[in-house]
Amino acid sequence: MLFPKDASWLGILTSELLGFPNMRHDDQVDSVTQALNWILQQRQNRVSYNIGPIIVTKPRIYPGEPGWSSNSY
């Protein structure tokens, strides 16, 4: 999680997060962990469509083969 470096509340949040569970107050720890759990849940529910057709527009020519030039890529 990213926090703004110049936030006036960053020192208090950092000490509360790093001092958990031995701090008197843990409200901010609760909200941060709930936000992280929500983000994780959203990522797990997302369906990824990274698989798709491979479309070849021209045959690949490897270095040393006829027709290869440094401008091929």
Buried (B, 14 or more C-beta within 10 A) or exposed (E): EEEEEEEEEEEEBEEBBEEBEEBEEBEBBEEBEEEEEEEEEEEEEEEEEEEEEEEEEEEEEEEEEEEEEEEEE
